[in-house]
Amino acid sequence: MPFDARRALTDCLQEFLHSNDGAWDFVDELGGAEPRQVVAQVTGAMSAVVDVDGRIDSREADAAVAAAASAAARVGVAVVDQEVVEALAACSFEATVELRTLARRALDRVCVPEDNEWYELWCQSSAIDEVLEQLRPYRSILSGADDGSAA
C-alpha cells in the first residue's frame, strides 16, 4: 500500500479536530508527501508553536496539534477503529524520541492560555474543556518521550 500521509493523519485526527481549518490545511499539505518530507513538515508545524516568541496563531496551533497527535498515534494512543489502525500502520515515518519530545512540548504549549489565540477561540466556543480532554491521551502517551519510554 503506498504511503498516504493525508489519509493517515485525517483518520487519526477525525475524532477531535472536527472542522478546524488550520488542521485540515496542514493535513492537505501532506498529501502524497514522502516520509522524510512528512517528518520535516510535522517537525516544522510543532516547532512553530514551541519556538514562537509571543502569541500563538490559531492556525499554526491547529497544525501543531495535528502533527503532535499523529506522532502520538504512531507510538500507542489507543485507536479503536480498525481502518485508522491500518492507515497508521501504512505511515512510514518514524516517531523518534526527538519527534515525540517535540510533540509533547507542542501539545503542552497549546494547552497554556497565555498568548494563545487557539486556546482563546476554544474558550469562546465553550469547548476548551472538551478539547483538552480529547488531547489528554495524546499528551499522556508522549509524557515519557524524553526518556524513550513511549516507544
Secondary structure, DSSP 8 states (H G I E B T S, - for coil): ----HHHHHHHHHHHHHTT-HHHHHHHHHHTT--HHHHHHHHHHHHHHHHS-SS-B-HHHHHHHHHHHHHHHHHTT-----HHHHHHHHH------HHHHHHHHHHHHHHT--TTBHHHHHHHHTT-HHHHHHHHHHHHHHHTTGGGT---
